[in-house]
């Protein structure tokens, strides 16, 4: 008997697990509350990410209205302010509706609307550089998949898959950050020194500027930068291999520390990923 | 159960999931493609070059550029920008107005994103932007002329600029 057969055999002998082997019906009321919780957590994360910089976004749209860039690289659709607004509002509306609905068809439509809106925001002339929309896009992909399996998998099986996929996505995003920093300019601290230590108005950097000389600051920047490179690399390579709860805890701590020690606006980028990591905490009956 | 056995069981379980859940298999495949791209970035110069072109809005086509958006690239490469109110080479370095500054990613954001647009373009005057990205010995430098169109006037609060690329797309 191979390992797979052994696992299946053990599951069928376990009454606690066999209770859950019956697929969920289409009626959401019968669905396990944990499933809805997981989906809603991620929707809340997407919503928090998108709305975290709402004030900035409102100012930004006023700037885009008054200063227009005609760049032939972007087709006119991807330069249009109306497209930007509709996409943004569409994502907010879809995530909000997804938070309250129990209808499977509305959930699926909202997930597709989120993916469409975020795809446009990731490629629009005015928003392509904002990593918020890329992290939210991956969370929307997770939500679309999760929503499509809610009535097909058993709750335990779905939550296991969901936790695995969430930490795989977080690992990939962290590795994406790490790979681009595997260069001398980050190892020497030069880049982060210029971006954060020279004149960034944030409590950590204001405090450090008050306490240390320029030379000392450059040294601190170097060690800070090396720490970021190593931590991101380690998290990117190994986070997905951890158990659900370990990965969730490590992911939440790491993502939160990025925002708290660099810039609170970064919660717009990591907020949805923190919500995605929380899926690993949702309890399951099977080990 | 030993760690090796646990790992084998986990891998076997993931393989089962992928076999019976096609949408999950598609997502895992997409993530694998992104991971392959990431792993090749420091190893294959053309991949890093593509990402630099992506950052400078100089990919061969918009579609090719847009297809790369799922690849996460936060704080990638050493990106610098410099802004001048005079055409390149017109004035001596002593009169240069700005020092190069670093940006986290997508250095072209210094004129496309809201804060940079407001900072440098609100007056409706000509501006020249120099972008430079470096990564493991590779470099890409691009120059952009942000040229006000005829519609601009001092009284008008609405400004319009044409983005002119001063370097050839294929370097």
HADDOCK unambig.tbl for C-alpha pairs under 7 A between the chains (distance, minus, plus):
assign (segid A and resid 3 and name CA) (segid B and resid 9 and name CA) 6.61 0.50 0.50
assign (segid A and resid 4 and name CA) (segid B and resid 12 and name CA) 6.52 0.50 0.50
assign (segid A and resid 60 and name CA) (segid B and resid 114 and name CA) 4.98 0.50 0.50
assign (segid A and resid 63 and name CA) (segid B and resid 114 and name CA) 6.04 0.50 0.50
assign (segid A and resid 63 and name CA) (segid B and resid 118 and name CA) 6.43 0.50 0.50
assign (segid A and resid 64 and name CA) (segid B and resid 114 and name CA) 6.76 0.50 0.50
assign (segid A and resid 66 and name CA) (segid B and resid 157 and name CA) 6.58 0.50 0.50
assign (segid A and resid 66 and name CA) (segid B and resid 158 and name CA) 4.44 0.50 0.50
assign (segid A and resid 66 and name CA) (segid B and resid 159 and name CA) 5.94 0.50 0.50
assign (segid A and resid 67 and name CA) (segid B and resid 122 and name CA) 6.83 0.50 0.50
assign (segid A and resid 67 and name CA) (segid B and resid 158 and name CA) 5.94 0.50 0.50
assign (segid A and resid 67 and name CA) (segid B and resid 159 and name CA) 4.66 0.50 0.50
assign (segid A and resid 67 and name CA) (segid B and resid 160 and name CA) 5.64 0.50 0.50
assign (segid A and resid 68 and name CA) (segid B and resid 159 and name CA) 6.18 0.50 0.50
assign (segid A and resid 68 and name CA) (segid B and resid 160 and name CA) 4.64 0.50 0.50
assign (segid A and resid 68 and name CA) (segid B and resid 161 and name CA) 6.18 0.50 0.50
assign (segid A and resid 69 and name CA) (segid B and resid 160 and name CA) 5.95 0.50 0.50
assign (segid A and resid 69 and name CA) (segid B and resid 161 and name CA) 4.92 0.50 0.50
assign (segid A and resid 69 and name CA) (segid B and resid 162 and name CA) 5.91 0.50 0.50
assign (segid A and resid 69 and name CA) (segid B and resid 163 and name CA) 6.68 0.50 0.50
assign (segid A and resid 70 and name CA) (segid B and resid 161 and name CA) 5.94 0.50 0.50
assign (segid A and resid 70 and name CA) (segid B and resid 162 and name CA) 4.70 0.50 0.50
assign (segid A and resid 70 and name CA) (segid B and resid 163 and name CA) 6.00 0.50 0.50
assign (segid A and resid 71 and name CA) (segid B and resid 162 and name CA) 6.15 0.50 0.50
assign (segid A and resid 71 and name CA) (segid B and resid 163 and name CA) 4.97 0.50 0.50
assign (segid A and resid 73 and name CA) (segid B and resid 62 and name CA) 6.25 0.50 0.50
assign (segid A and resid 74 and name CA) (segid B and resid 62 and name CA) 6.53 0.50 0.50
assign (segid A and resid 122 and name CA) (segid B and resid 69 and name CA) 6.38 0.50 0.50
assign (segid A and resid 123 and name CA) (segid B and resid 66 and name CA) 5.82 0.50 0.50
assign (segid A and resid 123 and name CA) (segid B and resid 69 and name CA) 7.00 0.50 0.50
assign (segid A and resid 125 and name CA) (segid B and resid 112 and name CA) 6.71 0.50 0.50
assign (segid A and resid 126 and name CA) (segid B and resid 112 and name CA) 6.05 0.50 0.50
assign (segid A and resid 126 and name CA) (segid B and resid 113 and name CA) 5.60 0.50 0.50
assign (segid A and resid 127 and name CA) (segid B and resid 113 and name CA) 6.93 0.50 0.50
assign (segid A and resid 129 and name CA) (segid B and resid 106 and name CA) 5.90 0.50 0.50
assign (segid A and resid 129 and name CA) (segid B and resid 109 and name CA) 6.53 0.50 0.50
assign (segid A and resid 131 and name CA) (segid B and resid 74 and name CA) 6.70 0.50 0.50
assign (segid A and resid 134 and name CA) (segid B and resid 70 and name CA) 6.37 0.50 0.50
assign (segid A and resid 145 and name CA) (segid B and resid 23 and name CA) 6.47 0.50 0.50
assign (segid A and resid 145 and name CA) (segid B and resid 24 and name CA) 6.85 0.50 0.50
assign (segid A and resid 172 and name CA) (segid B and resid 35 and name CA) 6.63 0.50 0.50
assign (segid A and resid 173 and name CA) (segid B and resid 72 and name CA) 5.48 0.50 0.50
assign (segid A and resid 176 and name CA) (segid B and resid 38 and name CA) 6.30 0.50 0.50
assign (segid A and resid 176 and name CA) (segid B and resid 72 and name CA) 4.93 0.50 0.50
assign (segid A and resid 176 and name CA) (segid B and resid 73 and name CA) 5.39 0.50 0.50
assign (segid A and resid 176 and name CA) (segid B and resid 74 and name CA) 7.00 0.50 0.50
assign (segid A and resid 177 and name CA) (segid B and resid 72 and name CA) 6.71 0.50 0.50
assign (segid A and resid 177 and name CA) (segid B and resid 73 and name CA) 5.48 0.50 0.50
assign (segid A and resid 177 and name CA) (segid B and resid 74 and name CA) 4.91 0.50 0.50
assign (segid A and resid 177 and name CA) (segid B and resid 75 and name CA) 6.13 0.50 0.50
assign (segid A and resid 177 and name CA) (segid B and resid 76 and name CA) 6.24 0.50 0.50
assign (segid A and resid 179 and name CA) (segid B and resid 38 and name CA) 6.54 0.50 0.50
assign (segid A and resid 180 and name CA) (segid B and resid 73 and name CA) 6.86 0.50 0.50
assign (segid A and resid 180 and name CA) (segid B and resid 75 and name CA) 6.92 0.50 0.50
assign (segid A and resid 180 and name CA) (segid B and resid 76 and name CA) 3.89 0.50 0.50
assign (segid A and resid 180 and name CA) (segid B and resid 77 and name CA) 5.16 0.50 0.50
assign (segid A and resid 181 and name CA) (segid B and resid 76 and name CA) 5.57 0.50 0.50
assign (segid A and resid 181 and name CA) (segid B and resid 77 and name CA) 5.95 0.50 0.50
assign (segid A and resid 183 and name CA) (segid B and resid 135 and name CA) 5.74 0.50 0.50
assign (segid A and resid 183 and name CA) (segid B and resid 136 and name CA) 5.13 0.50 0.50
assign (segid A and resid 184 and name CA) (segid B and resid 136 and name CA) 6.83 0.50 0.50
assign (segid A and resid 185 and name CA) (segid B and resid 78 and name CA) 6.15 0.50 0.50
assign (segid A and resid 191 and name CA) (segid B and resid 78 and name CA) 6.26 0.50 0.50
assign (segid A and resid 191 and name CA) (segid B and resid 102 and name CA) 6.20 0.50 0.50
assign (segid A and resid 194 and name CA) (segid B and resid 101 and name CA) 6.93 0.50 0.50
assign (segid A and resid 194 and name CA) (segid B and resid 102 and name CA) 6.06 0.50 0.50
assign (segid A and resid 195 and name CA) (segid B and resid 102 and name CA) 6.00 0.50 0.50
assign (segid A and resid 195 and name CA) (segid B and resid 103 and name CA) 6.56 0.50 0.50
